[in-house]
Amino acid sequence: MVGPRPAEAAARRAVRSALRDLVPGSLVLVACSGGADSLALAAATAFVASRDGLRAGAVVVDHGLQHGSAEVAAVAAAQCRALGLDPVEVRRVEVTGAGGLEAAARHARYAVLDDVAHRTGAAAVLLGHTLDDQAESVLLGLARGSGARSLAGMAAVRGTYRRPFLGLRRTDTEDVCTANGLTWWTDPTNGVPSPGRPADPRGATISGAAPAASALEEEPAAPLPLRSQVRARVLPVLEDVLGPGVAVTLARTADLLREDADLLDELAGRLLDEARVVDPADAEPRPGLAPVVLDTEVLRSAPAALRRRALRRAAAEAGSPAGSLFASHVATLDAMITDWRGQGPAHLPGDLRALRTRGRLFLRPARTPSQERTVPAETPAEPAQE
């Protein structure tokens, strides 16, 4: 009897390890796009669940951003059902909102996954991100000048979500699909076709299906997303110059930084709790306008690394989108603590305002003039230069 291929065995071990804490009968959902990564995850999950007493289903999200997306979603769902996954839901979403197309699509996708998981009582939702995705995340973080948390990449577990394949390569997932006879879809915006399959600049490729010659002569209609450019152009150059294994070392860096970032975040959370001011005089009577109020002296006396993390968390808590908060925003808040010169309100993503007064830092949504109340400026009791 011939055993599973090495990639297939590795995929099954990764899924089993990710689900080892679940009790028999628990429902696990696979987020499936129809690509090789998520279909390989569906196959491995179906295998493990059937042997470990778990129930396994899938959610296929159709973003409707490309011609034929409904057909891609239907094929993906059919293959999930053929693997034995049940329930399998296909949901089409409208991709709208601020922050760019990628961010809007991500927000819509996770909203659907959250909804289905809540409605079905799923114990876990599995995502098909691989080691290659992790390496790309680290490079993007480096390019943005991000701190340790961003460079730590994607967590293997975050709430209901789990990423079993962070130790597997993209080539491994294709091997798993081939072993299981699965036909996968290659998103043209990824910029990198699978081996032996030229990418059609006008649309996706389905495993083994080469595009027409005329299509190969055309250029993509729009620039590739930034992550796809890292995948298609940056990583190959790094591997060519520095040698193979760059993606593996980048992913290892993420693992090491995550341990440090987890500890610093825990300590920053304690600092934020210590600095938080709860005073009826600071409370806002109108729902949605309650500010986060912080004691500036508590923050000022804290180590910079913890203070800045606490400020970032406070801004997110007040309503600023975490993905839009950059180092420059945190530096502005930090200056209001450590280099106070009487500067005016700071504008933050999410239409938030940061205002310092009476030794306190207020973080709150912007208000219309009719909602504003008079806020005393800094008094001689707290000089501008501290």
Backbone torsions as a table, in degrees:
resi	resn	phi	psi	omega
1	MET	NA	129.0	-178.7
2	VAL	-86.0	130.8	-179.6
3	GLY	-81.8	-179.4	-180.0
4	PRO	-68.7	156.5	174.3
5	ARG	-63.5	155.7	-179.9
6	PRO	-54.3	-42.8	-179.9
7	ALA	-65.4	-38.3	179.6
8	GLU	-65.7	-43.5	178.0
9	ALA	-63.5	-41.7	179.3
10	ALA	-63.4	-40.2	179.2
11	ALA	-63.7	-41.8	179.7
12	ARG	-66.4	-41.0	178.0
13	ARG	-63.4	-40.1	-179.0
14	ALA	-64.2	-42.2	179.0
15	VAL	-68.0	-43.9	179.9
16	ARG	-60.8	-41.0	178.7
17	SER	-64.7	-39.4	-178.3
18	ALA	-69.1	-23.7	-175.1
19	LEU	-109.3	9.2	-171.6
20	ARG	-64.7	-19.5	-178.5
21	ASP	-89.4	-4.9	-177.2
22	LEU	-81.8	145.4	178.8
23	VAL	-84.6	152.7	178.3
24	PRO	-55.0	141.3	-178.9
25	GLY	93.6	-10.9	179.1
26	SER	-65.9	146.8	177.7
27	LEU	-95.9	131.2	177.3
28	VAL	-117.9	131.8	177.8
29	LEU	-109.9	138.8	175.7
30	VAL	-104.9	125.8	173.2
31	ALA	-80.5	112.5	-172.4
32	CYS	-119.2	125.2	178.8
33	SER	-98.8	-14.4	-172.9
34	GLY	98.1	-6.0	175.7
35	GLY	-78.6	171.4	-176.2
36	ALA	-62.9	-40.3	-176.4
37	ASP	-61.5	-50.3	-175.1
38	SER	-75.7	-31.3	176.3
39	LEU	-69.7	-38.4	175.5
40	ALA	-62.9	-38.7	177.4
41	LEU	-64.5	-40.0	178.0
42	ALA	-62.3	-42.5	-179.4
43	ALA	-65.5	-45.4	-179.8
44	ALA	-66.1	-39.0	179.9
45	THR	-66.9	-41.6	177.7
46	ALA	-59.4	-42.1	180.0
47	PHE	-64.0	-49.7	-176.6
48	VAL	-66.9	-44.3	-177.0
49	ALA	-61.4	-40.6	-177.6
50	SER	-66.8	-22.2	-178.4
51	ARG	-102.1	-17.4	-177.2
52	ASP	-109.9	12.4	175.2
53	GLY	74.0	24.8	178.4
54	LEU	-104.8	158.7	171.6
55	ARG	-100.8	141.1	-176.8
56	ALA	-133.4	133.1	176.4
57	GLY	-132.8	-171.8	-178.4
58	ALA	-147.7	153.0	174.2
59	VAL	-126.1	122.7	178.9
60	VAL	-110.5	119.2	-178.5
61	VAL	-103.3	121.5	176.8
62	ASP	-98.9	110.3	-178.3
63	HIS	-78.9	-14.7	178.2
64	GLY	65.1	26.2	-175.6
65	LEU	-93.8	-12.3	-178.4
66	GLN	-133.9	152.1	177.3
67	HIS	-60.5	132.8	179.0
68	GLY	85.0	8.5	-177.4
69	SER	-63.6	-33.0	179.5
70	ALA	-64.9	-38.2	178.8
71	GLU	-68.1	-40.3	177.7
72	VAL	-60.0	-43.6	-180.0
73	ALA	-64.4	-40.9	-179.3
74	ALA	-65.4	-41.3	178.5
75	VAL	-64.4	-42.3	179.4
76	ALA	-62.0	-44.5	-179.8
77	ALA	-63.3	-41.7	-179.5
78	ALA	-62.8	-39.7	179.6
79	GLN	-69.6	-35.0	175.7
80	CYS	-63.6	-42.0	178.6
81	ARG	-65.4	-39.2	178.9
82	ALA	-63.8	-27.8	176.7
83	LEU	-75.7	-12.0	180.0
84	GLY	102.6	7.2	179.1
85	LEU	-75.0	138.4	-179.7
86	ASP	-163.0	123.6	9.1
87	PRO	-81.6	159.9	172.2
88	VAL	-126.8	117.9	-178.2
89	GLU	-114.1	138.2	172.9
90	VAL	-111.9	124.6	-178.5
91	ARG	-127.6	128.9	175.4
92	ARG	-97.0	138.4	-176.7
93	VAL	-124.3	158.2	172.2
94	GLU	-98.0	122.4	-177.4
95	VAL	-95.1	101.3	178.7
96	THR	-141.3	162.7	176.2
97	GLY	126.8	171.7	-177.7
98	ALA	-80.3	166.5	174.2
99	GLY	95.0	5.1	179.0
100	GLY	96.1	163.5	-174.8
101	LEU	-63.6	-44.1	-178.5
102	GLU	-61.6	-45.2	-179.5
103	ALA	-65.3	-40.6	-180.0
104	ALA	-65.8	-41.0	178.4
105	ALA	-64.3	-40.8	179.0
106	ARG	-63.1	-44.1	-180.0
107	HIS	-61.5	-44.7	-179.8
108	ALA	-64.5	-40.3	-178.8
109	ARG	-63.9	-47.8	-178.4
110	TYR	-69.6	-29.2	176.2
111	ALA	-62.8	-41.6	177.4
112	VAL	-66.3	-45.8	-179.7
113	LEU	-61.2	-42.4	177.4
114	ASP	-60.8	-43.1	-177.3
115	ASP	-64.7	-47.1	-178.6
116	VAL	-66.8	-40.9	179.2
117	ALA	-61.8	-42.6	179.9
118	HIS	-66.0	-44.3	-175.7
119	ARG	-69.0	-35.3	-177.8
120	THR	-91.2	-9.5	-177.9
121	GLY	72.4	29.7	-178.1
122	ALA	-64.6	139.5	178.5
123	ALA	-82.8	-22.9	-178.7
124	ALA	-156.3	148.1	172.5
125	VAL	-119.8	123.0	-176.0
126	LEU	-97.4	134.5	179.0
127	LEU	-114.3	145.4	-171.4
128	GLY	-93.4	22.8	179.6
129	HIS	-63.2	139.1	-176.6
130	THR	-111.2	179.9	176.4
131	LEU	-58.9	-35.4	179.0
132	ASP	-64.7	-40.9	176.1
133	ASP	-61.5	-39.7	179.8
134	GLN	-63.8	-43.8	179.4
135	ALA	-61.6	-40.8	178.4
136	GLU	-63.4	-38.7	178.9
137	SER	-62.8	-41.0	179.7
138	VAL	-64.4	-43.8	179.7
139	LEU	-62.8	-41.8	178.2
140	LEU	-63.5	-38.9	177.4
141	GLY	-64.0	-41.2	177.8
142	LEU	-62.5	-41.7	-178.2
143	ALA	-65.4	-28.8	-178.9
144	ARG	-89.8	-1.5	-177.5
145	GLY	68.7	35.4	-175.2
146	SER	-77.7	165.0	177.7
147	GLY	-87.6	-169.4	-173.5
148	ALA	-61.8	-36.4	-177.3
149	ARG	-63.3	-44.5	179.1
150	SER	-69.0	-39.6	179.8
151	LEU	-70.0	-17.1	177.0
152	ALA	-72.8	-7.9	174.5
153	GLY	69.8	-151.3	-176.2
154	MET	-88.7	136.9	178.8
155	ALA	-78.7	144.8	177.4
156	ALA	-65.4	-31.7	179.4
157	VAL	-136.8	129.1	174.0
158	ARG	-145.7	102.4	-177.0
159	GLY	64.4	-127.9	179.8
160	THR	-75.5	-22.2	-173.0
161	TYR	-83.4	139.0	179.4
162	ARG	-136.8	143.9	-179.1
163	ARG	-122.2	88.1	-176.1
164	PRO	-69.4	-22.5	-169.2
165	PHE	-97.2	17.4	-179.3
166	LEU	-66.9	-11.7	176.0
167	GLY	-101.0	1.0	-178.4
168	LEU	-106.7	150.2	176.6
169	ARG	-88.4	163.2	178.9
170	ARG	-63.7	-34.3	177.0
171	THR	-65.1	-30.4	177.3
172	ASP	-64.1	-42.5	-177.4
173	THR	-67.0	-33.7	177.0
174	GLU	-67.8	-36.9	176.6
175	ASP	-62.8	-39.8	179.0
176	VAL	-63.3	-43.9	179.1
177	CYS	-62.0	-43.6	179.1
178	THR	-61.2	-42.3	-180.0
179	ALA	-63.5	-29.4	-178.4
180	ASN	-99.9	6.4	178.2
181	GLY	67.6	29.1	-177.1
182	LEU	-93.1	139.7	178.2
183	THR	-99.7	117.3	-175.6
184	TRP	-108.8	159.3	-177.9
185	TRP	-103.7	137.5	177.1
186	THR	-108.0	113.2	179.6
187	ASP	-65.1	123.4	-178.5
188	PRO	-64.2	-23.9	-179.7
189	THR	-76.2	-7.5	176.1
190	ASN	-72.6	-26.3	174.3
191	GLY	83.0	-10.1	-177.4
192	VAL	-126.9	109.3	176.7
193	PRO	-72.2	159.7	176.2
194	SER	-71.4	155.7	-178.7
195	PRO	-54.3	131.1	177.4
196	GLY	83.2	0.1	-178.5
197	ARG	-128.4	101.3	178.8
198	PRO	-63.3	144.0	-179.1
199	ALA	-81.3	140.7	175.0
200	ASP	-89.0	113.1	-177.6
201	PRO	-60.4	-20.1	-177.7
202	ARG	-89.6	-13.3	-176.3
203	GLY	-175.2	-170.4	-175.1
204	ALA	-79.1	165.2	170.3
205	THR	-115.9	145.9	174.8
206	ILE	-106.1	141.0	-169.4
207	SER	-42.7	120.1	176.5
208	GLY	88.7	-11.6	-175.9
209	ALA	-95.9	111.3	179.1
210	ALA	-84.8	145.3	179.8
211	PRO	-75.5	167.2	178.4
212	ALA	-65.4	153.7	-177.8
213	ALA	-59.6	-37.5	-179.8
214	SER	-63.0	-32.9	-179.7
215	ALA	-68.2	-35.1	-177.4
216	LEU	-68.0	-21.0	-179.0
217	GLU	-84.8	-8.7	-177.0
218	GLU	-91.2	155.3	176.4
219	GLU	-94.0	153.9	176.2
220	PRO	-57.6	145.7	-177.2
221	ALA	-69.8	-25.4	-177.1
222	ALA	-143.7	155.8	178.4
223	PRO	-60.5	149.2	177.5
224	LEU	-68.4	148.7	172.1
225	PRO	-57.9	156.4	-175.3
226	LEU	-56.3	-45.1	179.9
227	ARG	-60.7	-38.5	179.9
228	SER	-68.0	-33.7	176.0
229	GLN	-66.5	-37.4	175.0
230	VAL	-61.7	-42.0	-178.4
231	ARG	-67.3	-44.3	-172.4
232	ALA	-84.3	-28.7	-172.3
233	ARG	-119.3	-46.2	-171.7
234	VAL	-74.0	-52.7	-177.9
235	LEU	-60.3	-42.2	177.0
236	PRO	-60.2	-37.7	178.1
237	VAL	-66.1	-43.1	178.8
238	LEU	-61.6	-41.6	179.9
239	GLU	-69.1	-32.3	179.0
240	ASP	-69.5	-39.3	-176.7
241	VAL	-84.2	-45.3	-174.0
242	LEU	-94.0	-13.0	-179.2
243	GLY	102.1	162.3	-179.9
244	PRO	-64.1	154.9	179.0
245	GLY	100.4	4.1	-179.9
246	VAL	-62.1	-43.7	-179.2
247	ALA	-60.6	-40.0	-179.8
248	VAL	-64.6	-43.6	-179.2
249	THR	-69.3	-34.6	176.1
250	LEU	-64.3	-42.0	177.9
251	ALA	-65.6	-36.0	177.4
252	ARG	-65.4	-38.9	176.5
253	THR	-59.4	-41.6	178.4
254	ALA	-60.6	-42.6	179.8
255	ASP	-61.7	-43.4	-178.5
256	LEU	-66.7	-43.4	-178.8
257	LEU	-68.2	-29.6	-178.0
258	ARG	-64.1	-37.8	178.6
259	GLU	-61.9	-44.2	178.4
260	ASP	-65.8	-43.9	-177.6
261	ALA	-64.8	-36.7	179.3
262	ASP	-61.9	-43.3	179.7
263	LEU	-66.5	-45.6	-179.8
264	LEU	-63.1	-37.6	178.1
265	ASP	-65.5	-38.1	178.1
266	GLU	-63.7	-45.1	179.3
267	LEU	-66.7	-37.2	178.0
268	ALA	-65.6	-34.7	176.8
269	GLY	-63.9	-38.9	177.4
270	ARG	-65.8	-40.5	178.2
271	LEU	-62.7	-42.6	179.6
272	LEU	-61.7	-41.6	177.5
273	ASP	-62.6	-39.0	-179.7
274	GLU	-68.7	-36.0	-177.0
275	ALA	-83.0	-15.3	-175.6
276	ARG	-65.5	135.1	179.3
277	VAL	-109.4	124.6	175.9
278	VAL	-116.8	105.2	-174.4
279	ASP	-140.0	124.1	179.3
280	PRO	-53.1	-28.8	-179.1
281	ALA	-69.1	-21.7	-179.2
282	ASP	-95.2	-7.4	-175.0
283	ALA	-72.2	146.8	177.5
284	GLU	-102.9	130.3	-178.4
285	PRO	-74.4	-17.9	-176.0
286	ARG	-93.4	129.6	179.6
287	PRO	-58.6	143.0	177.6
288	GLY	86.3	-6.8	-178.9
289	LEU	-115.1	7.7	-179.8
290	ALA	-64.9	124.2	-177.0
291	PRO	-84.5	161.7	164.7
292	VAL	-91.7	122.7	-175.3
293	VAL	-116.7	128.0	-174.7
294	LEU	-125.8	144.2	175.6
295	ASP	-78.6	115.8	-175.4
296	THR	-67.3	-31.5	-177.9
297	GLU	-69.6	-39.1	177.0
298	VAL	-60.9	-44.2	-179.7
299	LEU	-68.7	-40.0	-176.9
300	ARG	-61.7	-34.0	-177.0
301	SER	-84.9	-3.6	-177.6
302	ALA	-88.0	156.4	174.6
303	PRO	-57.9	144.3	-174.7
304	ALA	-57.5	-41.6	-177.3
305	ALA	-61.3	-39.0	179.0
306	LEU	-76.3	-40.4	-178.4
307	ARG	-59.4	-46.2	-177.6
308	ARG	-67.1	-36.6	175.8
309	ARG	-65.6	-40.2	178.8
310	ALA	-64.2	-39.7	179.1
311	LEU	-66.1	-40.7	178.0
312	ARG	-62.3	-44.5	179.9
313	ARG	-65.1	-38.5	179.6
314	ALA	-64.2	-40.7	179.1
315	ALA	-64.7	-40.7	177.5
316	ALA	-65.3	-40.0	178.8
317	GLU	-63.2	-34.3	-178.8
318	ALA	-77.2	-11.9	175.6
319	GLY	125.9	2.9	178.7
320	SER	-82.4	128.1	-178.5
321	PRO	-60.1	125.1	-175.8
322	ALA	-58.4	-36.3	-178.6
323	GLY	-70.6	-14.0	-179.6
324	SER	-104.7	-3.1	179.1
325	LEU	-85.3	114.3	-178.0
326	PHE	-107.6	173.1	-178.2
327	ALA	-58.8	-34.0	-179.8
328	SER	-64.3	-36.7	177.9
329	HIS	-66.7	-44.8	180.0
330	VAL	-64.6	-37.7	178.9
331	ALA	-63.5	-36.6	177.1
332	THR	-63.6	-43.7	177.8
333	LEU	-64.8	-40.9	-178.5
334	ASP	-62.7	-37.8	178.8
335	ALA	-65.3	-29.4	177.8
336	MET	-70.9	-15.0	177.0
337	ILE	-96.8	-48.8	-169.5
338	THR	-100.6	-17.5	-177.5
339	ASP	-135.5	55.2	-175.2
340	TRP	-72.0	120.9	179.7
341	ARG	-124.6	16.6	-177.0
342	GLY	81.5	18.9	-177.5
343	GLN	-63.3	152.8	-176.2
344	GLY	-76.1	-174.0	-177.9
345	PRO	-59.3	141.0	176.6
346	ALA	-96.0	138.3	178.8
347	HIS	-93.8	130.7	-178.6
348	LEU	-122.8	158.7	177.8
349	PRO	-55.8	148.9	-176.9
350	GLY	85.0	16.2	-179.4
351	ASP	57.5	45.0	177.7
352	LEU	-98.5	154.0	175.2
353	ARG	-125.5	140.2	173.9
354	ALA	-113.7	124.0	-177.4
355	LEU	-132.9	132.1	177.2
356	ARG	-104.4	132.6	176.5
357	THR	-161.6	144.0	176.8
358	ARG	55.2	36.5	178.3
359	GLY	73.6	16.8	-179.9
360	ARG	-130.4	149.9	176.2
361	LEU	-108.4	120.4	179.8
362	PHE	-100.6	128.8	173.9
363	LEU	-119.7	117.4	-175.1
364	ARG	-157.1	160.4	175.5
365	PRO	-62.4	150.5	176.6
366	ALA	-63.0	147.3	179.2
367	ARG	-120.6	152.4	176.5
368	THR	-72.1	160.2	-179.6
369	PRO	-53.8	-34.0	-178.2
370	SER	-71.0	-20.0	-179.8
371	GLN	-91.8	-16.0	-175.4
372	GLU	-68.4	143.3	171.2
373	ARG	-119.4	158.6	-178.7
374	THR	-69.1	127.5	178.6
375	VAL	-115.2	122.8	-178.5
376	PRO	-58.7	139.6	175.2
377	ALA	-76.1	174.6	177.5
378	GLU	-59.2	136.7	-178.5
379	THR	-102.3	167.9	177.9
380	PRO	-56.7	-22.2	179.0
381	ALA	-64.7	-22.3	175.4
382	GLU	-130.7	92.7	-177.7
383	PRO	-62.4	154.8	-179.0
384	ALA	-60.4	-42.2	179.4
385	GLN	-93.9	117.4	-178.0
386	GLU	-105.4	NA	NA
